[in-house]
């Protein structure tokens, strides 16, 4: 960004911090629940929080749509919605959805890389921690962390039922219930969900209603053993999330069309066309509370079976995968207020095994020919020990933290690509944070943090080079910001810079992509967000960012001769959103209208910066009507103007793309008890 633009935008954001005389309902207090529990007004970093009501108002049933409430977060399909690309602050995994730049956690458990898209069940709130979180969250948290916090059951029996219908074959049905099974001792939760998400394409030869979209079926069940007046509790949780649809279809990039052109009618009757994932996750957590500290244990087990049956003109590919991951974490942390020193110490272990078969056929159906037949097995084993100390002096000052980790990766390829290899590397990360409570309402914070993505081998091997693997990607993040907080105003401003070395990216021409270290990059920008409730009947949300993410050195010249100083793909130059939500009481009835405008800046889909998506604006509107207590009817429209935009593109002799979803509208009915 130019100096002039950066200066103007910073001045504009600073002006928004001017205290204003206000009256009305107080904003709810927010607590950040990451590796340690902190009040938002004392948190020395940038974080955005969306509660249960916000998720419902925005009609968010799945993590894929969290960018509706977090404008700094860019989520795009990478050929399939099962494998989205997440970008934050100019840090992106681009097409490398197996090692995302933003890590998803659910109740303290890191999710499988192929589970970044999953149903949101029984959710209390979602937190977006921005910037490198490597010291506390470890690998693949260079851009940030999405932290999903579930509702905690108590003695009160409560729940909800929701059903909805919309155009483009959209529907959803959800139900949840929680309460005491044995009062003051044992509690339970149960949530069920089924929905069909609209796609952005049409297919002349495909009758399936989910071309480009997804169908999801999910169940979540939990038990909480928490005897009253006892210092300990144990929680069990099980989730199964099944998603399936027809992905991997593409349109002509040069045209604003939704008609898929890569589906050959002579091929489709002879092959399966389907992508699906069956995810099962189990976790056990236990807490024991002492007078001024707490000891926690978190155990998890996850398994994902993935089916990929992909037609592409007269070619056909099958790519079944099986993922297994288990993790163990032992954590001790201080609790309570007025401590001179707060600390968290953690021991962590994670093991992952992944099996994949890749078969690529041509000349179907006349003369089937196998162009590729590759079987692969990956194993990774990670150990880590880390600590974070906070020294409370006047003013508040954080000493920061340190993390030591050791990553072991092993791979075996068979058939067309053969061989074995293994690597073991250690990493030491640190962070330093500081905070100063300038006034009771205004806080300054700053932090320097390191992050990394581990070394490894191509999870989708296509050629002999993949056996050589790639090295660690490391980053260092600098951030300084302000937070202004009153009864009905919460405003944040931050400036940042992130420098990354040995950036890991896929390169080459599909389908023979290779992942390697392409060079260095730098991302810098300014961001702000404001939540203001000037009167009881109105809430205003305003957020935005300006970002410049470029390659400062690009070494993979065999694929791009001159990519130095090119923009990092999937990193918009700027973004902004404005949301107005009303709260109108008419006797016993309640009307909650809302309108949201989101602007996404121009960005590229490739390192050559040839496939460009121009800036675009999306308009959403909804109105909730409660004729009776605990009942709400919601009418909604997403992409009201039916704006055409692309979410993914690549070049293979011809440039192909996947468009975003057009105008969708519908109605939901929700009853709470």
C-alpha atoms as one frame of an Amber mdcrd trajectory, in Angstrom:
protein
   0.000   0.000   0.000   1.223   3.524  -0.644   2.354   5.769   2.193  -0.522
   8.120   1.429  -3.128   5.347   1.552  -1.703   3.897   4.766  -1.648   7.353
   6.407  -5.238   8.113   5.389  -6.601   4.780   6.521  -4.791   4.956   9.872
  -6.095   8.485  10.521  -9.616   7.338   9.633  -9.435   4.379  12.028  -7.982
   6.517  14.837 -10.832   8.984  14.491 -13.250   6.161  15.216 -11.771   5.827
  18.699 -12.960   9.262  19.808 -15.119   8.753  22.925 -18.801   9.450  22.349
 -21.619  10.138  24.815 -23.933   7.158  24.646 -26.886   5.631  26.430 -28.614
   2.320  26.181 -27.992  -1.320  26.838 -24.502  -2.422  27.854 -22.512  -4.704
  25.589 -21.986  -8.150  27.053 -18.518  -8.757  28.554 -16.305 -11.078  26.507
 -13.795 -13.604  27.746 -11.121 -15.012  25.440 -10.750 -18.760  26.054  -7.655
 -19.980  24.292  -4.861 -21.804  26.066  -5.558 -19.467  28.969  -8.722 -17.600
  29.960  -8.477 -13.816  29.733 -10.919 -10.945  29.638 -10.964  -9.265  26.251
 -10.175  -5.830  27.672  -6.953  -7.284  29.140  -5.919  -9.355  26.122  -2.710
  -8.115  24.483  -3.503  -8.962  20.883  -6.086  -8.661  18.136  -9.132 -10.866
  18.486 -12.689 -10.868  17.134 -15.495 -12.755  18.869 -18.871 -13.884  17.529
 -21.444 -15.188  19.997 -24.276 -17.633  19.456 -26.797 -14.907  18.565 -24.482
 -13.404  15.940 -23.969 -16.809  14.321 -27.734 -17.300  14.177 -28.408 -13.820
  12.767 -25.889 -14.394   9.975 -27.344 -17.834   9.244 -23.970 -19.528   9.799
 -24.321 -23.300  10.074 -20.809 -24.183   8.968 -17.270 -22.906   9.515 -16.990
 -22.315   5.747 -19.166 -19.201   6.158 -17.333 -17.605   9.101 -15.965 -14.916
   6.776 -19.466 -13.407   6.892 -18.734 -12.199  10.423 -14.926 -11.920  10.255
 -14.153  -9.610   7.284 -10.376  -9.976   7.849 -10.674 -13.722   7.255 -10.766
 -14.785   3.601 -12.223 -18.248   2.935 -12.317 -19.680  -0.584 -12.915 -23.058
  -2.125  -9.741 -24.756  -3.374 -11.453 -26.866  -6.060 -13.683 -28.323  -3.331
 -15.442 -26.884  -0.299 -14.110 -29.825   1.653 -10.690 -28.197   1.354 -11.053
 -24.422   1.742  -8.184 -21.968   1.531  -7.990 -19.731   4.600  -6.094 -16.434
   4.463  -5.611 -13.886   7.224  -3.444 -10.771   7.285  -1.934 -11.695   3.935
  -0.780 -15.103   5.171  -2.267 -17.881   3.075  -1.976 -21.585   2.426  -3.125
 -20.893  -1.167  -3.793 -24.348  -2.636  -2.060 -26.151   0.234  -5.178 -27.030
   2.189  -3.306 -29.883   3.935  -1.270 -27.396   6.015  -3.546 -24.360   6.461
  -2.228 -20.966   7.526  -5.127 -20.609   9.995  -5.699 -23.493  12.408  -9.159
 -24.549  13.617  -9.566 -25.571  17.275 -12.734 -26.969  18.872 -12.762 -26.881
  22.678  -8.984 -26.886  22.827  -8.518 -29.718  20.300  -6.674 -29.019  17.011
  -8.768 -30.286  14.124  -7.497 -32.354  11.223  -6.258 -30.235   8.293  -9.075
 -31.714   6.175 -11.656 -30.703   8.819 -11.357 -26.926   8.486 -14.847 -27.043
   6.951 -17.281 -28.582   9.455 -20.747 -28.088  10.899 -21.092 -25.786  13.901
 -23.101 -27.617  16.546 -23.874 -26.565  20.099 -21.585 -23.527  19.749 -21.407
 -20.821  22.412 -19.035 -18.539  20.503 -16.227 -18.430  17.929 -13.000 -16.499
  18.473 -10.603 -15.366  15.743  -7.106 -14.779  17.144  -5.179 -12.770  14.547
  -1.492 -12.948  13.843   1.000 -15.673  14.628  -0.070 -17.884  17.552   2.801
 -20.359  17.252   4.001 -20.184  20.854   0.689 -21.319  22.353  -0.914 -23.158
  19.412   2.094 -24.596  17.596   2.356 -25.471  13.928   0.278 -23.990  11.104
  -0.943 -21.009  13.130   1.082 -18.385  11.253  -1.960 -16.386  10.185  -4.047
 -17.010  13.285  -6.398 -19.399  15.052 -10.133 -20.035  14.830 -11.251 -21.136
  18.279 -14.719 -22.727  18.591 -16.136 -22.856  22.138 -19.079 -25.181  22.866
 -21.926 -24.482  25.273 -21.518 -25.916  28.769 -24.633 -27.679  30.122 -26.015
 -26.961  33.598 -29.035 -27.867  35.722 -31.413 -25.985  33.446 -32.912 -27.999
  30.603 -32.799 -25.951  27.427 -32.596 -26.378  23.704 -33.888 -25.306  20.326
 -35.366 -26.625  17.083 -34.781 -24.908  13.743 -35.953 -25.615  10.209 -35.476
 -23.655   7.015 -36.053 -23.680   3.262 -34.583 -21.582   0.470 -34.007 -21.364
  -3.250 -31.243 -23.339  -4.995 -32.421 -26.444  -3.087 -31.239 -25.005   0.226
 -32.635 -26.460   3.423 -31.591 -26.988   7.026 -32.885 -28.801  10.068 -31.236
 -28.480  13.483 -32.058 -29.472  17.010 -30.214 -29.440  20.310 -30.934 -30.091
  23.961 -28.858 -29.876  27.129 -29.442 -30.229  30.836 -28.911 -32.272  33.963
 -29.110 -36.064  33.866 -28.375 -36.148  37.605 -28.819 -32.774  39.280 -25.583
 -31.159  40.470 -23.585 -34.135  39.189 -24.000 -35.299  35.589 -25.033 -33.241
  32.558 -25.576 -34.029  28.893 -25.830 -32.372  25.488 -27.159 -33.617  22.166
 -27.252 -31.778  18.828 -28.340 -32.926  15.371 -28.016 -31.113  12.064 -28.769
 -31.647   8.395 -28.446 -29.047   5.658 -27.890 -28.513   1.959 -25.652 -25.586
   0.955 -26.091 -23.934  -2.407 -23.421 -24.170  -5.081 -22.355 -21.526  -7.555
 -22.520 -23.616 -10.758 -24.954 -25.328 -13.065 -24.343 -28.464 -15.115 -26.147
 -29.339 -18.303 -25.377 -33.023 -17.904 -25.563 -33.279 -14.119 -28.861 -33.499
 -12.302 -27.421 -33.436  -8.781 -28.669 -30.475  -6.769 -25.357 -29.877  -5.018
 -23.046 -29.101  -7.949 -20.538 -26.826  -6.275 -22.421 -27.051  -2.977 -22.450
 -29.518  -0.091 -24.846 -31.668   1.885 -23.994 -32.048   5.549 -25.234 -34.423
   8.252 -23.841 -34.054  11.765 -24.403 -35.239  15.320 -22.727 -34.109  18.526
 -23.174 -35.719  21.945 -21.473 -34.889  25.201 -21.374 -35.732  28.895 -20.112
 -33.518  31.696 -19.352 -34.995  35.112 -19.053 -32.036  37.477 -20.066 -32.737
  41.095 -21.306 -29.640  42.850 -18.797 -28.045  45.232 -15.992 -30.293  43.973
 -12.757 -28.970  42.413 -12.780 -31.342  39.439 -14.789 -32.069  36.312 -14.557
 -34.474  33.363 -16.065 -33.947  29.913 -16.600 -36.444  27.076 -17.531 -35.379
  23.573 -18.290 -37.217  20.323 -18.952 -35.721  16.888 -19.697 -37.259  13.518
 -19.869 -34.929  10.534 -20.622 -36.265   7.041 -20.347 -33.980   4.003 -20.812
 -34.872   0.357 -21.537 -33.255  -2.972 -20.285 -32.776  -6.516 -17.224 -30.526
  -6.498 -14.256 -30.237  -8.889 -16.278 -28.726 -11.722 -15.061 -25.553 -13.402
 -16.255 -22.725 -15.633 -14.410 -20.597 -18.174 -12.443 -17.959 -16.257 -12.771
 -15.404 -19.067 -16.570 -15.375 -18.948 -19.086 -14.525 -16.246 -20.813 -17.852
 -16.506 -22.011 -20.524 -14.097 -22.136 -23.315 -16.682 -19.530 -25.995 -15.914
 -17.502 -26.839 -19.042 -15.247 -29.610 -17.705 -17.997 -32.253 -17.509 -18.034
 -34.535 -20.578 -21.440 -36.162 -21.271 -19.756 -39.174 -22.921 -17.779 -39.843
 -19.706 -20.331 -39.242 -16.950 -22.473 -42.387 -17.526 -19.405 -44.584 -16.981
 -17.932 -43.089 -13.792 -18.876 -41.884 -10.328 -18.893 -38.145  -9.700 -18.821
 -37.490  -5.982 -16.737 -36.014  -3.197 -17.415 -36.875   0.408 -15.920 -36.888
   3.878 -16.923 -38.828   6.967 -15.349 -37.214  10.042 -15.487 -38.779  13.501
 -13.977 -37.052  16.536 -13.793 -38.054  20.182 -12.334 -36.020  23.013 -11.942
 -36.336  26.771 -10.969 -33.411  28.971 -10.446 -33.212  32.719  -9.835 -30.185
  34.965  -8.758 -30.021  38.579  -8.927 -26.601  40.236  -6.592 -25.631  43.040
  -6.811 -22.402  45.031  -4.918 -20.291  42.501  -4.287 -22.650  39.589  -5.819
 -25.361  37.429  -4.455 -28.603  35.962  -6.017 -29.801  32.693  -5.726 -32.891
  30.519  -7.110 -33.088  26.963  -7.113 -36.322  24.943  -8.489 -36.533  21.413
  -8.923 -39.023  18.589 -10.047 -38.108  15.057 -10.592 -40.081  11.873 -11.636
 -38.881   8.423 -12.470 -41.011   5.383 -12.485 -39.032   2.148 -13.862 -40.077
  -1.237 -12.797 -38.196  -4.365 -14.231 -39.283  -7.720 -13.385 -36.546 -10.213
 -14.317 -36.385 -13.931 -12.379 -33.856 -16.010 -13.301 -33.853 -19.710 -12.413
 -37.415 -20.821 -10.070 -37.932 -17.860 -11.029 -39.470 -14.562  -9.347 -39.510
 -11.150 -10.056 -41.396  -7.931  -8.331 -40.191  -4.767  -9.552 -41.954  -1.588
  -7.861 -40.864   1.635  -7.916 -41.943   5.278  -6.681 -39.663   8.066  -6.095
 -40.600  11.707  -4.942 -38.188  14.379  -4.575 -38.402  18.140  -3.306 -35.753
  20.514  -2.567 -35.413  24.221  -2.121 -32.193  26.149  -1.259 -31.645  29.827
  -1.635 -28.035  30.961  -1.104 -26.156  34.223  -2.170 -22.537  34.495  -2.809
 -19.890  37.100  -6.371 -18.647  37.567  -8.116 -15.828  39.336  -7.490 -12.124
  39.457  -4.938  -9.929  41.218  -2.058 -12.367  40.641   1.375 -10.792  40.422
   2.369 -13.400  37.848   0.118 -15.474  35.587   1.562 -18.497  33.844   0.691
 -21.469  31.658   2.908 -24.538  31.142   2.028 -27.240  28.598   3.301 -30.619
  27.413   1.892 -31.724  24.063   2.044 -34.704  21.694   0.310 -35.249  18.341
   0.463 -38.194  15.945  -1.014 -38.277  12.444  -1.235 -41.055   9.845  -2.594
 -40.537   6.376  -3.102 -43.037   3.508  -3.970 -42.066  -0.061  -4.411 -43.775
  -3.425  -4.197 -41.617  -6.544  -5.357 -43.074  -9.857  -5.521 -40.880 -12.965
  -7.102 -42.371 -16.108  -7.529 -41.075 -19.641  -9.282 -42.016 -22.886 -12.495
 -43.014 -21.138 -14.647 -44.848 -22.058 -13.109 -46.068 -25.344  -9.582 -46.996
 -24.264  -8.958 -46.452 -20.507  -5.295 -45.660 -19.876  -3.659 -45.199 -16.468
  -1.447 -42.103 -16.571  -0.767 -42.134 -12.833  -1.083 -44.764 -10.118   0.443
 -43.612  -6.823  -0.064 -44.948  -3.329   1.276 -42.962  -0.387   1.454 -43.153
   3.391   2.459 -40.229   5.602   3.261 -40.329   9.286   4.025 -37.343  11.469
   4.825 -37.205  15.159   5.089 -33.916  17.047   6.253 -33.200  20.580   6.187
 -29.795  22.221   6.752 -28.102  25.562   5.900 -24.463  26.012   5.312 -21.797
  28.632   3.886 -18.304  28.808   4.390 -15.858  31.677   2.559 -12.632  32.409
   4.058 -10.257  34.949   1.469  -7.791  36.263   3.219  -4.598  37.180   1.983
  -1.043  36.826   1.251  -0.602  33.995   0.347  -4.152  32.880   3.305  -5.794
  31.164   3.638  -9.264  29.610   6.968 -11.021  29.503   5.858 -13.372  26.727
   6.482 -17.068  26.165   8.688 -19.736  24.625   7.973 -23.028  22.866  10.207
 -25.953  22.020   8.925 -28.501  19.512  10.260 -31.517  17.683   8.594 -32.713
  14.456   9.181 -36.082  12.817   7.824 -36.785   9.315   8.000 -40.051   7.389
   6.670 -40.887   3.915   6.373 -43.921   1.672   5.366 -43.756  -2.014   4.545
 -46.783  -4.190   3.739 -47.645  -7.832   4.494 -44.822 -10.349   6.374 -42.830
  -7.726   8.383 -45.022  -5.378  10.624 -44.507  -2.394  10.803 -43.698   1.299
  12.174 -40.766   3.224  12.055 -39.270   6.696  13.150 -36.113   8.472  13.285
 -34.869  12.050  13.624 -31.202  12.924  13.369 -29.098  16.060  11.981 -25.622
  16.399  12.193 -22.987  19.117   9.630 -20.182  19.089   9.209 -17.137  21.263
   6.910 -14.201  21.763   7.014 -10.961  23.709   3.896  -8.960  24.520   3.218
  -5.750  26.408   0.113  -3.883  27.471  -0.570  -0.502  29.021  -3.918   0.559
  30.445  -3.732   4.221  29.438  -7.168   5.032  30.888  -9.896   2.796  32.355
 -11.362   2.583  28.831  -8.282   2.668  26.596  -5.570   0.026  26.350  -2.432
  -0.129  24.223  -0.849  -3.465  23.366   2.064  -4.732  21.304   3.535  -8.122
  20.560   6.290  -9.844  18.646   5.587 -13.495  17.888   7.089 -16.333  15.889
   5.273 -19.086  14.040   6.005 -21.957  11.710   4.627 -24.590   9.370   6.444
 -27.932   9.753   8.644 -29.667   7.207   7.181 -32.631   5.376   6.266 -34.268
   2.098   3.614 -33.676  -0.532   0.306 -35.138   0.671  -0.813 -35.271  -2.983
   2.275 -36.673  -4.774   2.396 -36.580  -8.579   6.085 -36.921  -9.514   9.468
 -38.155  -8.299  10.460 -34.752  -6.868   7.932 -35.185  -4.077  10.154 -37.704
  -2.286  12.596 -34.866  -1.481  10.053 -33.032   0.639  10.133 -29.419   1.788
  11.567 -27.476   4.721   9.971 -25.585   7.581   8.326 -22.271   6.869   9.021
 -19.736   9.616   7.552 -16.339  10.314   7.861 -13.433  12.691   4.959 -11.104
  13.371   5.035  -7.545  14.730   1.844  -5.894  15.970   0.797  -2.775  17.853
  -2.750  -1.761  18.632  -5.338   0.072  20.712  -8.566  -1.144  22.294 -11.282
   1.242  23.487 -14.057  -0.244  25.623 -17.092   1.319  27.303 -20.498   0.001
  28.309 -21.750   0.063  24.728 -18.697   0.583  22.526 -15.855  -1.800  21.738
 -13.297  -0.608  19.188  -9.978  -2.110  18.104  -7.186  -0.807  15.903  -3.981
  -2.650  14.970  -1.043  -2.225  12.613   1.037  -5.288  11.776   3.825  -6.757
   9.704   4.522 -10.463   9.101   7.740 -11.711   7.505   7.858 -15.321   6.310
  10.875 -17.343   5.145  10.842 -20.508   3.019   7.173 -20.056   2.138   5.480
 -23.377   1.314   3.310 -23.250  -1.816   2.049 -25.585  -4.499   3.459 -24.749
  -7.913   3.315 -26.113 -11.432   0.430 -26.995 -13.746  -2.535 -29.079 -12.496
  -2.771 -31.965 -11.963   1.026 -32.333 -11.546   1.479 -29.807  -8.758   4.451
 -29.945  -6.427   4.801 -28.277  -3.036   8.129 -26.713  -2.184   9.714 -23.690
  -0.528   9.352 -20.853  -3.026  11.073 -17.991  -1.160  10.193 -15.198   1.260
   7.168 -12.944   1.681   6.134  -9.879   3.646   2.643  -8.819   4.673   1.826
  -5.507   6.315  -1.304  -3.574   6.956  -3.765  -1.896   9.292  -7.121  -3.188
  10.510  -9.947  -2.017  12.757 -13.294  -3.216  14.044 -16.022  -1.425  15.986
 -19.105  -2.707  17.788 -21.351   0.105  18.963 -24.811   0.124  20.493 -25.812
   3.808  20.574 -29.389   3.014  21.656 -31.189  -0.094  22.781 -32.887  -0.435
  19.398 -29.738  -0.341  17.232 -26.371  -2.127  17.036 -23.654  -1.122  14.567
 -20.714  -3.246  13.460 -18.000  -1.743  11.276 -14.696  -3.422  10.366 -12.034
  -3.129   7.715  -8.420  -3.627   6.723  -5.826  -2.593   4.171  -3.131  -5.156
   3.443  -0.104  -5.529   1.198   1.251  -9.071   0.867   4.124  -9.621  -1.578
   6.926 -12.043  -2.311  10.176 -10.326  -1.399  12.137 -13.202  -2.950  10.834
 -15.927  -5.273  13.214 -18.809  -5.949  11.014 -21.268  -7.886  11.953 -19.721
 -11.228  11.338 -22.954 -13.169   7.609 -22.318 -12.674   7.593 -18.531 -12.598
  10.562 -16.737 -14.149   9.913 -13.366 -12.520   7.609 -13.553  -9.522   9.711
 -11.319  -7.275   7.467  -8.667  -5.711   4.315 -10.334  -7.025   1.328 -10.324
  -4.703   0.690 -13.391  -2.570  -2.366 -15.249  -3.955  -5.701 -15.275  -2.124
  -4.773 -12.078  -0.230  -7.198  -9.189  -0.909  -5.701  -5.695  -0.929  -8.419
  -4.443   1.389 -11.757  -5.355   2.864 -14.572  -3.727   4.809 -17.962  -4.595
   6.225 -20.814  -2.641   7.769 -23.674  -4.282   9.678 -26.751  -2.554  11.104
 -29.031  -4.584  13.380 -32.308  -3.347  14.816 -34.152  -4.462  17.919 -37.754
  -3.222  17.784 -40.202  -4.195  20.536 -43.908  -3.977  19.719 -45.788  -5.087
  22.803 -45.110  -8.816  23.152 -43.578  -9.006  19.690 -40.003  -8.424  18.570
 -38.656  -7.443  15.138 -34.900  -7.708  14.432 -33.993  -6.351  10.969 -30.383
  -6.477   9.817 -28.433  -5.470   6.734 -24.763  -6.169   5.944 -22.520  -4.759
   3.235 -19.174  -6.435   2.593 -16.471  -5.192   0.237 -13.658  -7.553  -0.825
 -10.626  -6.010  -2.490  -8.904  -7.248  -5.632  -6.696 -10.325  -5.346  -5.019
 -13.005  -7.436  -5.398 -16.779  -7.556  -1.902 -17.565  -8.842   1.688 -16.584
  -8.069   2.153 -15.242 -11.611  -0.579 -12.669 -10.857  -2.356 -13.368 -14.128
  -5.657 -14.670 -12.749  -7.181 -11.659 -11.016 -10.464 -11.233  -9.206 -11.492
  -7.598  -9.181 -12.966  -6.001  -6.083 -16.615  -6.815  -5.450 -19.411  -5.974
  -3.001 -21.869  -8.379  -1.388 -25.130  -7.281   0.213 -27.013  -9.443   2.727
 -30.275  -8.669   4.487 -32.466 -10.466   6.968 -35.316  -9.767   9.335 -36.280
 -11.793  12.372 -39.837 -11.684  13.677 -40.840 -13.117  17.069 -44.647 -13.296
  17.281 -44.395 -15.366  20.462 -41.835 -15.713  23.218 -38.985 -18.086  22.290
 -40.129 -18.273  18.657 -38.476 -16.491  15.743 -39.192 -16.486  12.020 -36.232
 -15.266   9.983 -36.347 -14.175   6.361 -32.950 -13.741   4.706 -31.291 -12.886
   1.405 -27.585 -13.460   0.733 -25.868 -11.729  -2.190 -28.960  -9.639  -2.777
 -27.635  -8.094  -6.005 -26.638 -11.515  -7.424 -23.048 -10.316  -7.801 -20.798
 -12.588  -9.890 -17.332 -13.240  -8.454 -14.812 -16.067  -8.474 -13.538 -17.976
  -5.454 -10.865 -20.098  -7.168  -9.009 -20.264 -10.497  -6.111 -22.020 -12.181
  -4.505 -22.164 -15.607  -3.999 -25.348 -17.643  -3.717 -24.233 -21.290  -7.128
 -22.626 -20.651  -7.959 -20.681 -17.498 -10.685 -22.192 -15.344 -12.547 -20.874
 -12.315 -15.181 -21.628  -9.724 -17.750 -18.857  -9.123 -19.175 -17.784  -5.794
 -22.778 -18.498  -4.915 -25.355 -16.198  -6.469 -28.463 -14.792  -4.823 -29.961
 -17.112  -2.212 -33.019 -16.432  -0.107 -35.132 -18.365   2.305 -36.922 -18.583
   5.625 -35.989 -20.171   8.949 -38.225 -20.938  11.891 -36.629 -21.382  15.318
 -38.142 -22.342  18.651 -36.182 -22.250  21.906 -37.183 -23.936  25.143
